Amino acid sequence: MASRRRHSKVGQLPQALRDAIHSAIAAGKTYDALAEMVGAWVAKGAVAPAAAPSRAAVARYGKHYMARMEQLHLVREQAKSIVAAAGTDGMALDEAATNLVLNEIMSIFMSRDPKDGVPAADVARIAAGLGKLQSSSVQREKLKTDFETRAKSAAQAATTVMRKAGISQKAIAEVEQILMGGA
C-alpha cells in the first residue's frame, strides 16, 4: 500500500497565519498555546472552523517544522565552519560547498522510505543539479591543475633567470616557494 502524502491543515492556512505559527514555534510556544492561537483565529472569523487545524495537527506540523529548522541551523553552522576554514581561498570554499550539497542530497535520499517513489520531475531536477555540480568540480580540478602547471613553469623560468643573475640559492628557494603558493 502506497503511503499518503501529508496535507496539513496548518499548511493550508493563509500565509500570514502560517508565519504567526512559525514565529510562535521559533519562540518556544507550547502546542497548547498554538492551539489557543488557532482557536482565537476561529473566534475572530479569520479561519473557518472546518479549516482550523486541531491541536494534534498543530503538534505534528510543529514537530516537522522544528526538524527542518534544526537541519537548517546545522547546515548554516557547517557553512560557517567551511567559510572559516577556507578563509580567502575561494577554490577550497567552492569545493567544500559542493561536498556539503552532495552530502545533504544523500542524507535526504537516505532518510526516505525506499517504498516511497520519487517523482520523475524531482529526479530530473536533482540529476540536472548533480550534473552541474560535477561539471563545476571537473572545471575546478582543471583550473587547479592549470594553475599548478603555470606556477611550476614560472618558478622554473624565474630560477633560471636568477641563477644567471648570480642570486644566492637561498633567495632562489624563497622566490620558488612564493611562486608555488607557500609564502
FENNORBEL-V929096 format. One record per helix or strand of 3 or more residues. SS is the DSSP state (hx for helix, st for strand). FROM is the first residue (numbers start at 0). TO is the last residue. Records with the same first field share a line. If there is no record, write none. Layout:
SS=FROM-TO / FROM-TO
//
This chain:
hx=9-11 / 14-25 / 30-43 / 48-50 / 54-85 / 89-110 / 119-163 / 168-178
//
